[in-house]
């Protein structure tokens, strides 16, 4: 996750020290530049993405879990889920993100959220937004959800509805945004970057500003589930898309808008952002590079700072890696599974730099990007340590020091 608002546009947020081990230089005396919240990024507990159910009321083209509007067997009971939440709280994970399918179809969602909050867990929800009504929006606030992320694929209704597989989804999703905002709930937009959505980014930023959306996460596509059938961006298309995100984010911040803009699941966005700051002769470029190195990118993401529990209780390195499990929370506690280094893949993820191959192995930004998303490399080549095919940096950029 690359915090564009903080790194490129200089917007300090409460998450900045957690993500980058320090606050922004220009907001404090030089002697207090480093304010680390953990000794290293590697020592952080994982944020747990938990797919509570596979059932979904939509049928999205890019769904990594290949979910549909039907019942799936084997999902955890309410009591089993509460036992997992107790373990996550004891393990001191920083947050649990309830996802799906569509988590709002689970009738016990708010019972689980209340239990999580009673144990001191930060609770985040990822939803398509179509099922949110006034009562649900008020419940989010009552239970103090840290954040509600609503998926939106375009500012154009027809494009969004095509991606979501249901006509009218756009209108219902936008209503969900409004109801959350009206209730005082922090709400954000989640969008997957594809050749269909990227050309629409300027309009998406207009929509963000027009609707007072607090946060937006732009996710690079990982070809899992139904998403394996979608086209990916070419390197030149990726660069145009990220340049648009950088330019529009800086414009928002310079006009006094406190909006968090982040890109997710392609850590070469960090070096690309740094190289652009160098070209622009930004006095903060070196500081940003140091912050990116502390964060480590993919090096401290999947299998380290990010974890996944799927609908049936299987534990994975991230939500895109459901083809590879490390254990099941019905049989062993998550905390035990996560710390068990006997599995070669789990051990490799926790010390991946020596295992990287090809361009990733020789890249000068290896300690900054960390090889990006291993699931995407494995889907593309069959080798989890091969180069990430979504890297859009040129050979010159990854080898030339000057």
C-alpha positions in Angstrom: 0.0 0.0 0.0 1.5 3.3 -1.1 0.2 6.4 0.6 0.2 8.9 -2.2 -1.3 11.7 -0.1 1.5 11.5 2.5 4.5 10.6 0.3 3.9 12.7 -2.8 1.5 15.4 -1.6 2.8 15.8 1.9 -0.4 15.2 3.8 0.2 13.9 7.4 -2.3 11.3 8.5 -2.5 9.2 11.7 -1.4 6.2 9.7 1.9 7.8 8.4 4.1 6.7 11.3 2.7 3.1 11.3 3.3 2.8 7.6 6.6 4.5 7.3 8.2 4.5 10.7 8.3 8.3 11.0 6.3 11.4 10.6 6.8 13.9 7.7 10.0 16.0 8.1 8.4 19.4 7.4 5.9 19.0 10.3 8.5 18.7 13.1 12.0 19.7 14.1 14.8 17.8 12.4 15.9 16.2 15.7 12.5 14.4 15.9 12.2 13.2 12.3 12.1 9.6 13.2 9.1 8.5 15.2 8.9 4.8 14.7 5.9 2.9 16.1 7.6 -0.4 15.7 11.3 -1.3 15.7 11.0 -2.5 12.1 8.2 -3.0 9.6 9.0 -6.7 9.7 8.0 -6.8 13.4 4.4 -5.6 12.9 1.5 -8.0 13.4 -0.5 -8.6 10.2 -3.7 -6.8 9.2 -6.1 -9.7 8.7 -8.3 -9.7 5.7 -11.1 -12.1 6.6 -13.5 -13.3 4.0 -16.5 -14.1 6.3 -18.6 -15.5 3.5 -18.3 -16.3 -0.2 -21.9 -15.5 -0.9 -22.4 -12.2 -2.8 -25.4 -10.4 -4.2 -23.4 -9.3 -7.3 -21.2 -11.1 -9.8 -18.2 -8.9 -10.4 -15.9 -9.6 -13.4 -12.7 -9.2 -11.3 -13.8 -11.1 -8.2 -10.8 -13.0 -6.8 -13.1 -15.4 -4.9 -15.4 -16.2 -7.8 -18.4 -15.4 -5.6 -22.1 -15.7 -6.6 -25.5 -15.2 -5.0 -25.7 -18.7 -3.6 -25.0 -20.7 -0.4 -21.5 -22.2 0.0 -20.9 -25.0 2.6 -18.2 -25.0 5.3 -18.3 -21.4 6.5 -17.4 -20.7 10.1 -20.2 -20.5 12.7 -20.7 -17.4 14.8 -19.0 -19.1 17.8 -16.1 -20.3 15.7 -15.7 -16.7 14.4 -15.7 -15.3 17.9 -13.0 -17.7 19.0 -10.9 -16.6 16.0 -11.5 -12.9 17.0 -10.3 -13.7 20.6 -7.1 -15.2 19.2 -6.6 -12.2 16.9 -7.0 -9.8 19.8 -4.6 -11.8 22.0 -2.1 -11.9 19.1 -2.5 -8.1 18.9 -3.2 -7.7 15.2 -3.6 -4.0 14.3 -6.9 -4.5 12.5 -9.3 -7.1 11.0 -10.9 -6.3 7.7 -14.3 -8.1 7.1 -14.7 -9.0 3.5 -16.5 -11.5 1.3 -18.2 -12.2 -1.0 -20.4 -9.6 0.5 -20.0 -9.5 4.3 -23.3 -7.7 4.8 -25.2 -10.9 3.8 -24.0 -12.5 7.0 -26.7 -12.0 9.6 -24.2 -12.1 12.4 -21.9 -9.5 11.0 -22.7 -6.9 13.6 -22.6 -9.4 16.4 -19.1 -10.3 15.3 -18.1 -6.7 14.9 -19.4 -5.9 18.4 -17.3 -8.8 19.8 -14.2 -7.6 17.9 -14.7 -4.1 19.3 -15.2 -5.4 22.8 -11.7 -7.1 22.5 -10.1 -3.8 21.3 -9.8 -4.7 17.7 -9.9 -2.1 14.9 -12.7 -3.2 12.5 -12.8 -2.3 8.8 -15.4 -3.5 6.3 -15.0 -4.0 2.6 -18.4 -4.0 0.8 -20.0 -3.4 -2.6 -22.2 -0.9 -0.8 -25.5 -1.9 -2.4 -27.0 -3.3 0.8 -26.3 -0.3 3.0 -29.4 1.4 4.3 -29.9 4.1 7.0 -30.0 1.5 9.8 -26.8 -0.2 8.7 -25.0 3.1 8.3 -26.0 4.1 11.9 -24.8 0.7 13.1 -21.4 1.3 11.6 -21.1 4.5 13.6 -22.5 2.9 16.8 -19.9 0.1 16.7 -17.1 2.5 15.8 -16.0 0.8 12.5 -12.7 2.4 11.7 -13.5 2.6 8.0 -15.9 1.4 5.4 -14.4 0.7 2.0 -17.0 0.6 -0.8 -16.0 -0.8 -4.2 -16.6 1.4 -7.2 -15.2 0.5 -10.6 -16.0 3.8 -12.5 -17.7 7.1 -12.2 -19.7 6.1 -15.2 -22.8 4.0 -14.2 -22.8 1.7 -17.3 -19.1 0.7 -16.8 -19.6 0.0 -13.1 -22.7 -2.0 -13.7 -21.0 -4.0 -16.4 -18.2 -4.9 -14.0 -20.6 -5.7 -11.2 -22.8 -7.9 -13.3 -26.0 -6.2 -12.1 -27.9 -3.2 -13.6 -28.5 -0.5 -11.1 -25.6 -1.4 -8.9 -24.0 2.0 -9.4 -27.0 4.0 -8.1 -27.2 1.7 -5.0 -23.5 1.9 -4.3 -23.5 5.7 -4.5 -26.5 5.7 -2.1 -24.3 3.6 0.2 -21.6 6.3 0.1 -24.1 9.0 0.9 -25.7 7.2 3.8 -22.4 6.5 5.4 -21.2 10.1 5.0 -24.5 11.4 6.3 -24.2 9.2 9.4 -20.7 10.5 10.1 -19.0 7.3 9.2 -15.5 7.4 7.6 -16.0 5.9 4.1 -13.7 5.4 1.2 -13.7 4.2 -2.4 -12.0 1.0 -3.6 -11.3 0.7 -7.3 -9.5 -2.0 -9.3 -7.2 -0.7 -12.0 -7.9 -2.3 -15.4 -7.8 -1.1 -19.0 -11.5 -0.4 -18.7 -11.3 1.7 -15.5 -8.0 3.6 -15.8 -9.1 6.0 -18.6 -11.9 7.1 -16.3 -9.6 8.2 -13.4 -10.1 12.0 -13.9 -13.8 11.6 -13.6 -13.3 9.3 -10.5 -11.3 12.1 -8.8 -14.1 14.5 -9.7 -16.6 12.1 -8.0 -14.4 11.8 -4.9 -14.4 15.6 -4.5 -18.1 16.1 -5.4 -19.2 13.5 -2.8 -16.8 14.4 0.0 -15.2 10.9 0.0 -12.5 10.7 2.7 -10.3 8.0 1.2 -9.7 6.2 -2.1 -7.6 3.0 -2.7 -6.6 2.1 -6.3 -5.9 -1.6 -6.5 -3.7 -3.1 -9.2 -5.4 -6.2 -10.6 -4.2 -9.6 -9.4 -5.6 -12.2 -11.9 -7.2 -14.5 -9.3 -10.7 -16.0 -9.5 -12.8 -14.4 -12.3 -10.1 -11.7 -12.5 -7.9 -14.2 -14.4 -9.9 -13.5 -17.5 -9.4 -9.7 -17.4 -6.8 -7.9 -19.4 -4.0 -6.1 -17.5 -2.5 -2.7 -18.2 0.6 -2.4 -20.4 3.6 -0.7 -18.7 2.8 2.5 -20.6 -0.8 2.4 -19.5 0.2 1.8 -15.9 2.5 4.8 -16.0 -0.3 7.0 -17.4 -2.7 5.8 -14.7 -0.3 6.4 -11.8 0.7 9.8 -13.2 -3.0 10.7 -13.2 -3.4 9.6 -9.6 -0.3 11.5 -8.5 -1.2 14.7 -10.3 -4.8 14.7 -9.1 -3.9 13.8 -5.5 -1.5 16.7 -5.3 -4.1 19.0 -6.7 -6.6 18.0 -4.1 -4.1 18.4 -1.2 -2.9 21.8 -2.5 -6.5 23.0 -2.5 -6.9 22.1 1.1 -8.8 18.8 0.7 -7.8 16.2 3.3 -8.3 13.1 1.2 -6.2 9.9 1.6 -5.3 8.5 -1.8 -3.5 5.1 -1.8 -2.4 2.6 -4.4 -2.4 -1.1 -3.5 -0.9 -4.4 -4.6 1.9 -3.0 -6.8 4.8 -1.8 -4.8 6.8 -0.5 -7.8 4.5 2.5 -7.4 6.8 3.6 -4.6 10.0 3.8 -6.7 8.0 5.3 -9.5 6.7 8.1 -7.2 10.3 8.7 -5.9 11.7 8.9 -9.5 9.0 11.5 -10.4 9.9 13.5 -7.3 13.5 13.5 -8.4 12.6 14.8 -11.8 10.6 17.5 -10.2 13.5 18.3 -7.9 11.4 17.9 -4.8 13.4 18.6 -1.6 11.5 15.7 0.0 12.6 13.0 -2.5 15.3 11.5 -0.3 13.1 11.4 2.8 10.4 9.7 0.8 12.9 7.0 -0.4 14.0 6.4 3.2 10.3 6.0 4.3 9.7 3.6 1.4 12.7 1.5 2.4 11.5 1.4 6.0 8.1 0.2 4.9 9.7 -2.4 2.6 6.8 -2.7 0.2 6.0 -6.3 -0.7 8.8 -7.5 1.5 6.7 -6.9 4.6 3.3 -7.3 3.0 1.8 -10.7 2.1 2.8 -13.3 4.7 4.2 -10.7 7.0 2.1 -7.6 7.5 -1.0 -8.9 5.6 -2.8 -12.2 6.2 -6.0 -13.8 5.0 -8.6 -16.1 6.5 -11.0 -17.4 3.9 -14.6 -18.4 4.1 -13.8 -21.9 5.3 -11.2 -20.9 7.8 -8.1 -21.6 5.7 -5.1 -19.2 6.3 -3.3 -17.7 3.4 -0.6 -15.1 2.8 -3.1 -12.7 1.3 -6.6 -12.8 -0.2 -5.3 -13.5 -3.7 -3.3 -16.6 -2.6 -6.2 -19.0 -1.8 -4.6 -21.6 -3.9 -2.0 -22.1 -1.1 -3.0 -22.6 2.5 -1.0 -22.9 5.7 -3.6 -24.3 8.0 -7.2 -23.9 9.2 -8.5 -21.9 12.2 -11.0 -24.7 12.9 -8.1 -26.9 13.8 -5.3 -24.5 15.0 -5.2 -21.0 16.2 -4.4 -18.3 13.6 -1.5 -17.1 15.8 0.1 -20.6 15.8 -0.3 -21.0 12.0 1.1 -17.6 11.3 4.2 -18.1 13.3 4.9 -21.6 12.1 7.9 -21.4 9.8 8.0 -25.1 9.0 6.2 -24.5 5.7 8.9 -23.5 3.1 6.6 -20.9 1.5 5.7 -19.2 4.8 9.3 -19.1 5.7 10.2 -17.8 2.3 7.7 -15.0 2.4 9.1 -13.8 5.7 12.6 -13.6 4.2 12.0 -13.3 0.4 14.7 -11.0 -0.9 17.3 -13.8 -1.3 14.7 -15.9 -3.2 13.7 -13.3 -5.8 14.7 -14.0 -9.4 15.2 -12.1 -12.7 14.6 -8.4 -12.7 13.4 -8.4 -9.1 16.7 -10.0 -7.9 18.9 -7.4 -9.5 16.6 -4.3 -9.1 18.2 -1.4 -7.2 14.8 -0.9 -5.5 14.6 -4.5 -4.2 14.6 -3.3 -0.6 12.0 -0.7 -1.4 9.5 -2.6 -3.5 10.3 -6.0 -2.0 9.4 -7.9 -5.2 5.8 -6.6 -5.1 3.0 -9.2 -5.2 4.2 -12.8 -5.2 0.8 -14.2 -6.0 0.8 -12.3 -9.3 4.2 -13.6 -10.2 3.1 -17.2 -9.4 -0.1 -16.9 -11.5 1.9 -15.6 -14.4 4.9 -18.0 -14.4 4.1 -20.8 -11.9 7.1 -19.7 -9.8 6.3 -17.6 -6.7 9.8 -16.1 -6.8 9.8 -15.0 -10.4 9.5 -11.3 -11.3 6.2 -9.6 -10.8 4.8 -9.1 -14.4 3.0 -5.9 -13.3 6.3 -4.0 -12.8 6.2 -1.1 -15.2 9.7 0.3 -14.4 12.1 0.3 -17.3 15.4 -1.7 -17.2 17.2 1.7 -17.0 15.2 2.8 -14.1 15.9 -0.3 -12.0 19.6 -0.3 -12.8 20.8 3.3 -13.2 21.8 4.9 -9.9 21.9 8.5 -11.2 
